């Protein structure tokens, strides 16, 4: 079975993330969307909230599962028998950091490939950080996140 991991903080999940999830799900028999637990990051949503939002917005994708993990992504990929790690790229500025991570992962586990997927042009400017900032000031995030996430952001900032 061809398995891939799509890791991230997903704080919150955006339409750009969903674009990558939907497209990666067509390339693999199983896609695990994995929330990385990084205690050093100050997150708006708890891990449980992020997992629940991901579960809800991917409900119709039968080969997608939602999970969380701690530690190195490449080790998580191996533990789940994944052949690939999916990374989304929005702009060329994302590439340098992602390239270095991919090389490091390849050195640690040569059997795991990193696959880069470019977001659709209309999603290329969307980031979780920008979404949180816009929402914190009462701005409209309707076209940036799924409706469920829009509601959750409204609840957090009201």
Number of C-alpha atoms within 10 A of each C-alpha: 9 12 19 28 31 24 22 19 18 21 23 27 22 23 24 24 23 18 16 21 22 14 12 23 20 12 12 19 14 19 27 24 25 23 22 20 14 14 8 6 8 9 14 14 17 12 19 11 14 22 21 13 22 25 17 13 17 17 13 9 14 11 15 21 16 20 16 18 14 13 10 11 19 27 17 19 22 15 9 13 15 23 19 21 23 21 22 23 18 19 12 8 9 12 15 10 9 16 14 11 15 20 14 13 20 15 11 13 14 12 13 21 18 20 15 17 16 17 21 14 10 12 19 15 13 18 21 19 12 13 22 19 13 14 19 14 9 13 12 12 21 14 13 21 22 17 13 13 23 20 13 15 22 16 9 13 11 9
